[in-house]
Amino acid sequence: MTTSPSPATRLCWIYPDRGTAWQRDYEEQGVWGAYREIAATLGLRMSLHKPEEVAVDATDPARPRVYLNGERVTPEDTIFVTAIYSLPHQVVDVANQVYLFTVLETLGFYLPIPPWLTYLGEDKLATVVHLAQSPVPPLPTVRVASGREAMTGHYDEAFAGLDYPMIIKPANWGMGLGISVVHNVHDLRGVIGLAGGSDTPLVAQPYVRDPRETRVYVVDGRAHTVLQGGKEGYCLMVTKTVGGRHDRAFTDLPAELDSTVAYLTERLPTPYFSVDFISDGERFWLSEIEVDGAIGFSMDAEQDVVARSLVTARFEAYQRGHARWLADRESR
């Protein structure tokens, strides 16, 4: 166990409990189990909690008391990881997450992912606008709602700046889910109509042929780990979770991405995030960010060693951030 500059003893994810038995087992084997083990080596008890497990006694609003699944927690001993999860099976919990994150921030807890940042990072169009001055430009993006009036075509003008074929994907999903390629307006309206069945907002971006993806994991402003991979098929699914096949390799940060990582660090005030770049072999575009980019573990020994180093660095950055936050609070 290492000595931490932070007095925190708990690292708590707010995470909706909506998964199937298969999903829960997959996540436990691939992510959460290793996270718990690594947190323990740093003196932290890491745990997952549904939003409804948090209760607050503010009968004395100057001295509120916070309980996590019945156990008292304080801003000194607990770090909350507050990233919105909004996959289809989690949509019912989005409002609960949003309100709870705001409450925790108001109560004075250290949240390494500030609520405003997770709201912004969860929507791909909001991310693009926030990072408009990035040295590596974001992919040109159009955002439309779907909903009950999707068949009216009221969104046609918004697509004037994009050519076919284009990628259409949910504005706030992850894991490569829901990505489609449309070749004409009929394909476009069909996909928007399908999304309307669940009121899912969509973004459209240029279709990049034979793309290469570079994922950069950033810890305390520095590129800690860089993965490069090739995608198979026009669907652009690269995660094994959704059946995609890809080749991936650890590499150094390409020099042309240095200034962009520095820019993102200034614009994203969080100790840890991941960023995806996409390339057609000639140039890079900024694809998306994840403020809680999961670090997966597998049966690949090399990958697991790197993943363990990265998770350790992430949690240590959270501890340092918590210590700075407490010191700043005391100086105010």
Helices and strands as residue ranges (DSSP letters): E 10-14, H 21-27, I 28-32, H 33-41, E 45-49, G 51-53, E 54-57, E 65-68, E 71-73, E 78-81, G 88-93, H 94-106, H 115-122, H 124-130, E 142-144, G 150-152, G 156-159, E 166-170, E 180-182, H 185-196, E 202-206, E 212-219, E 222-231, G 240-242, E 246-250, G 255-257, H 258-267, E 272-279, E 284-290, H 301-331
